[in-house]
Every structure is written in C-alpha cells, then in structure tokens.
C-alpha cells in the first residue's frame, strides 16, 4: 500500500509518500481500498500538531473517505467484500488502504462516484447538527453564513434553503459570491481580507446589519472566526444563535456585552463529539442528508481533484483559504 505520511510536525511540504505493507483488519474491523479522500481544514491543523487530536506518528492525514471494502475481520456482520462505502475516520485517509470500525461507514449509493461520497459527510453532518440542534433554525428565519463558498459554507447555504430559511452568504471574492449564489443564497456580501481596523470592522457590521434587516439574523454560521466574528455578531437578532464552527482566520475575542444587549446565544459546534455521544441522533441526521442528496436538494461541489502524490498541494490550498467547495484526493 501507499500512504502520504506526516513524520514530523509541519506544513504540507513535510508529507512523505511512502510504500508500506498492506494492513490487515482485526476482529470487528473492515479494510477499505480507498478510492477518494476529501480534504478539510482539520487536515491543515493535524499535521502541524494544532488540532485537538494528535495521532502518534507516522500517520496519514485525511479524515473523510470513500472506497470499496476488500477484507473483513472476524465477527463482522452486515458487510461484504465489494461493498461501496463512505465514512469519516478521523485520519488515515491519504492512503490506498485503511482499516476501520464499520460503524464509521455508510453505503455509497450506486449512482454516486467516490469523490462525491468522500465529500459529503463531514461538512454536511457538521452543518445539519449546527443548524438544527445548536441553531434551532426554522422556516422563515434569516441565516448569515460566513466563509460561504467553502465546503461547510456551501453546505450551510443548501441546508438553510432546504429548511426554509432566507440565506445571506458572506465571501471574500466575486468568484466565491457566484458559487454561493449558484448554491441558492438569496443575497451575497463580498468582504475584504482581514485584519480589519476599527473603521473597517464597523463598516462591515453595517453591511451585515443592512442584509439582516430590522430583525437581524436569527442564526449566524461562522466557520471562519477572526476579525469577521464581531461585525457578524453585531448583526444578530434578538435571541439569535451564533454558531462557532471553526477558526481559520484566528480565534476571535467577542465583546460579551453584545450578547447581553441582544439576549443571544453563542453556541459551540463539535460534531465529532455529538456523533459519539448521541449516535442515534446523528444517524437520523445522516438519513435526512441521504434523502436530501437523493432528491437533489444538496450536492457536494467537488471543484478540484488531486492524485495521492499531490495530496500536500490540496492541503496547502485549504490552508491558503482559496478553495471553493471541496478538494478531493483520488487514489485510483
């Protein structure tokens, strides 16, 4: 088997393409011949030792995969060699083989290709949990999505529209605004690159407030952080919900007086812990996602595909925050 390994903390240039012995499934495990691995922002962090989980080295990054089961450990029921699967595995996906607990896997529909399958679960499962469980988003409410052209951002637009919300998408370029509009956003805002001085922050807050209308935003979905957070929070409505999803622009310091004045909630979103603590609720969300996927109401946007030996380039593009939609490494 081949794997793109992190052998020491560092950036994508430190990853090493390595030949390894085939892995074998233990009792209760399956082996998957990986056909596609989606790249997400945690892959940027995990190889730099800045993620909340630090696997022992050497390890392959890549937490979201699709492929074909090609070996079964003892005691595995309900799965067969040849089953097409997709799943979230934490890390290890940038390799031609992985062994995993089959409870992490879902059946990949026959009409979907491996890249689509690899690109669905992490972003959409995070987002449906965020919007419904943490944000209590309802039909007719107003949703502001920051970083709206990335994988989770586009998922938030599509799911927000599927749940009947009015969606305003905030992005950093006209090209990204076009992608957000194509995903169904009712309005787009193109903001500048942080850092912002006081005047620029105030000006952005006024643009957000104008888009939110007199009632402000019921839900704000923030996978960006940094200097974008405070202007967005200033546009929240009474008893609104501010969803903290990620920090590629830095960890913000929010003025808590704003939460008092708006009687609003700042809600953390940690989908991995939610899925582990309440697997039944997570399974229900995933079933909803598969229904929406089948009906064409959501569709992961795979905008670039890389071979395994260029997996580091995909992670570098994610780190640079230039990606629109999902980046996928293919391993055929």
C-alpha positions in Angstrom: 0.0 0.0 0.0 1.0 3.6 -0.4 0.4 6.4 2.1 1.2 10.1 2.3 2.6 10.3 5.8 3.3 13.0 8.4 6.5 12.0 10.1 7.2 15.3 11.9 5.1 18.4 12.7 5.0 20.9 9.8 3.2 22.0 6.7 2.1 20.1 3.6 5.7 20.1 2.3 6.7 17.8 5.1 4.4 14.9 4.0 6.2 11.9 2.6 4.8 9.4 0.0 5.7 6.0 1.4 5.4 2.4 0.5 4.1 0.3 3.4 3.0 -3.3 4.0 -0.7 -4.0 3.5 -2.8 -3.5 6.6 -5.0 -6.3 7.9 -8.3 -5.9 9.7 -8.5 -7.0 13.3 -11.6 -8.7 14.7 -14.6 -6.5 14.2 -12.9 -4.3 11.6 -13.1 -4.0 7.8 -10.4 -2.9 5.3 -11.3 -0.4 2.7 -9.5 0.2 -0.5 -9.6 4.0 -0.5 -10.7 5.5 -3.8 -11.1 9.1 -2.7 -10.3 11.2 0.3 -11.7 14.7 0.8 -9.5 17.4 2.3 -10.9 19.6 5.2 -9.4 22.3 7.4 -8.6 19.8 10.2 -6.1 18.3 7.8 -4.2 21.6 7.9 -4.1 21.6 11.7 -3.4 17.9 12.4 -0.1 17.8 10.5 1.1 20.9 12.4 0.0 19.4 15.8 -2.5 22.2 16.2 -5.6 20.0 16.2 -7.4 18.8 19.3 -6.4 15.2 18.4 -2.7 14.3 17.9 -2.3 10.8 16.4 1.1 9.1 17.0 3.4 9.5 14.1 3.8 8.4 11.4 0.2 8.9 10.3 -1.6 9.8 7.2 -4.0 12.8 7.3 -7.4 12.7 5.7 -10.5 12.1 7.7 -13.2 11.6 5.1 -13.1 8.8 2.6 -14.9 6.7 0.1 -13.9 3.3 -1.3 -14.6 -0.4 -1.5 -14.4 -3.0 1.3 -11.8 -5.5 0.3 -11.2 -7.5 3.5 -13.3 -8.4 6.6 -12.1 -9.2 10.1 -13.6 -11.9 12.1 -17.0 -11.3 13.6 -18.1 -8.6 11.0 -21.8 -8.9 10.1 -23.8 -6.9 7.6 -20.9 -6.1 5.2 -19.4 -7.9 2.3 -16.2 -7.7 0.2 -17.1 -5.4 -2.7 -19.4 -3.1 -0.8 -19.0 0.6 -1.8 -18.7 2.8 1.3 -18.1 6.3 2.5 -17.3 7.5 6.0 -15.5 9.8 8.4 -12.5 8.1 10.0 -10.6 10.9 11.8 -7.3 10.4 10.0 -5.6 7.9 7.8 -7.5 8.6 4.5 -4.5 9.6 2.4 -3.5 6.0 1.9 -4.6 3.3 -0.5 -5.9 1.1 2.4 -7.4 1.8 5.8 -8.8 -0.5 8.5 -11.7 0.9 10.5 -14.7 0.1 12.6 -17.6 -0.5 10.2 -19.8 1.7 12.4 -18.0 4.7 10.9 -19.1 3.7 7.4 -22.2 4.2 5.3 -23.2 2.6 2.0 -22.3 4.8 -1.0 -25.3 4.9 -3.4 -24.6 3.2 -6.7 -25.3 6.3 -8.7 -22.7 8.4 -6.9 -19.0 8.5 -7.6 -16.3 8.1 -5.0 -15.3 11.7 -5.0 -18.9 12.8 -4.2 -19.1 10.2 -1.5 -15.9 11.4 0.2 -17.1 15.0 0.1 -20.5 14.7 1.7 -20.4 13.6 5.3 -18.1 15.8 7.3 -19.3 19.1 6.0 -23.0 18.3 5.8 -23.2 16.3 9.0 -21.5 19.1 10.9 -23.8 21.7 9.3 -27.1 19.9 9.9 -26.2 19.4 13.5 -25.2 23.1 13.7 -28.3 24.5 12.1 -30.9 22.2 13.7 -29.6 21.2 17.1 -27.5 24.2 18.0 -29.1 26.9 15.9 -32.7 25.8 16.0 -33.1 27.1 12.5 -36.7 27.3 11.3 -38.6 28.2 8.2 -38.8 31.9 7.5 -35.8 32.7 9.7 -32.7 34.7 8.5 -29.4 32.9 8.3 -26.0 34.6 7.7 -23.2 32.2 6.5 -19.6 33.4 6.8 -17.0 31.7 4.6 -19.9 30.7 2.4 -18.0 29.3 -0.6 -16.0 26.7 1.3 -17.2 23.1 1.9 -19.2 23.8 5.1 -20.3 27.2 3.8 -21.9 25.8 0.7 -23.5 23.0 2.8 -24.9 25.7 5.1 -26.5 27.6 2.2 -28.0 24.4 0.7 -29.3 23.1 4.1 -30.5 26.6 5.1 -32.6 26.8 1.9 -33.8 23.2 2.4 -35.1 24.1 5.8 -36.9 27.2 4.6 -34.5 30.0 5.7 -33.6 33.2 4.0 -29.8 32.9 3.4 -27.2 35.6 3.2 -23.8 34.4 2.1 -20.6 36.3 3.0 -17.5 35.6 1.0 -14.1 37.1 0.1 -14.4 37.4 -3.8 -16.8 37.8 -6.6 -15.9 34.3 -7.8 -16.9 32.9 -4.4 -20.1 35.0 -4.5 -21.1 33.4 -7.8 -20.6 29.9 -6.2 -22.7 30.9 -3.2 -25.5 32.2 -5.5 -25.4 29.0 -7.5 -25.9 27.1 -4.3 -29.0 29.0 -3.6 -28.1 32.1 -1.5 -30.7 34.8 -1.6 -28.1 37.6 -1.2 -24.3 37.7 -1.2 -21.8 40.1 0.6 -18.2 40.3 -0.6 -16.0 41.4 2.3 -12.3 42.3 2.3 -9.4 40.3 3.8 -8.8 40.7 7.5 -7.2 42.1 9.6 -9.6 45.0 9.9 -9.1 48.3 11.7 -11.9 49.8 13.8 -13.4 51.6 10.8 -13.4 48.6 8.5 -14.9 46.4 11.2 -17.7 49.0 11.8 -18.3 49.3 8.0 -18.6 45.5 7.7 -21.0 45.4 10.6 -23.2 47.9 8.9 -23.3 45.9 5.7 -24.3 42.8 7.7 -27.0 44.8 9.6 -28.4 46.0 6.3 -28.6 42.5 5.0 -30.2 41.2 8.2 -33.0 43.8 8.1 -34.7 45.3 11.1 -35.0 42.0 12.9 -31.4 41.0 12.4 -30.2 37.4 11.8 -31.8 34.6 13.7 -28.8 32.3 13.1 -25.2 33.2 12.2 -23.0 30.3 10.9 -19.3 31.1 11.4 -16.7 28.6 10.2 -14.1 31.5 9.8 -13.6 33.3 13.1 -11.0 36.1 13.3 -11.9 39.7 12.6 -15.2 38.7 10.8 -16.8 37.5 14.0 -17.6 40.7 15.8 -19.1 42.5 12.8 -21.3 39.5 12.3 -22.4 39.3 15.9 -23.4 43.0 15.8 -26.0 42.0 13.1 -27.6 39.2 15.2 -31.3 39.5 16.1 -33.0 39.3 19.5 -32.4 35.8 21.0 -30.3 34.9 17.9 -27.9 32.0 17.8 -24.2 32.5 16.9 -22.7 29.2 15.8 -19.0 28.8 16.4 -17.7 26.2 13.8 -14.0 27.0 13.1 -11.2 29.5 13.2 -9.1 29.5 10.0 -8.9 33.3 10.3 -8.0 33.1 14.0 -9.8 32.7 17.4 -11.8 35.9 18.0 -12.5 37.7 21.2 -16.2 38.6 21.2 -17.4 41.6 23.3 -19.8 39.8 25.6 -21.9 43.0 26.2 -23.3 42.4 22.7 -24.7 39.0 23.9 -26.4 40.7 26.8 -27.9 43.5 24.6 -29.3 41.0 22.1 -30.1 38.3 24.6 -28.4 35.9 22.2 -26.6 32.6 22.4 -23.0 31.8 21.3 -23.1 28.1 20.6 -20.1 25.8 20.0 -20.5 23.2 17.3 -18.4 20.0 17.8 -20.0 17.4 15.5 -17.5 14.6 16.2 -18.3 14.7 20.0 -22.0 15.0 19.2 -21.9 11.9 16.9 -20.0 9.9 19.6 -22.3 11.0 22.4 -25.6 10.6 20.6 -25.2 8.2 17.7 -28.9 7.7 17.2 -29.5 11.4 16.7 -26.5 11.6 14.3 -27.8 8.6 12.3 -31.2 10.4 12.0 -29.4 13.5 10.6 -27.4 11.4 8.2 -30.6 9.7 7.0 -32.0 13.1 6.3 -28.9 14.1 4.4 -29.2 11.0 2.2 -32.8 11.8 1.5 -31.9 15.4 0.5 -29.0 14.1 -1.6 -31.2 11.7 -3.4 -33.8 14.4 -4.1 -31.1 16.8 -5.5 -31.6 19.4 -2.7 -27.9 19.1 -1.6 -24.9 18.1 -3.7 -21.3 18.4 -2.6 -19.4 20.6 -5.0 -16.1 18.9 -5.9 -14.0 21.6 -7.5 -10.6 20.0 -7.8 -9.1 16.5 -7.7 -5.5 15.6 -6.9 -3.6 12.4 -7.2 -2.1 11.0 -4.0 1.4 12.3 -4.7 -0.1 15.8 -4.8 -2.2 15.5 -1.6 0.0 18.0 0.1 -1.0 20.6 -2.6 -4.6 20.1 -1.7 -3.9 20.7 2.0 -1.9 23.8 1.0 -4.8 25.1 -1.0 -7.1 24.6 2.0 -4.6 26.4 4.3 -4.5 29.3 1.9 -8.3 29.6 2.0 -8.5 29.8 -1.7 -10.7 26.7 -2.2 -14.3 26.8 -3.4 -16.3 23.8 -2.4 -14.5 20.5 -1.7 -11.0 19.4 -2.7 -10.6 15.6 -3.2 -7.6 13.4 -3.5 -8.3 10.4 -5.8 -6.4 7.1 -5.3 -7.4 5.0 -8.3 
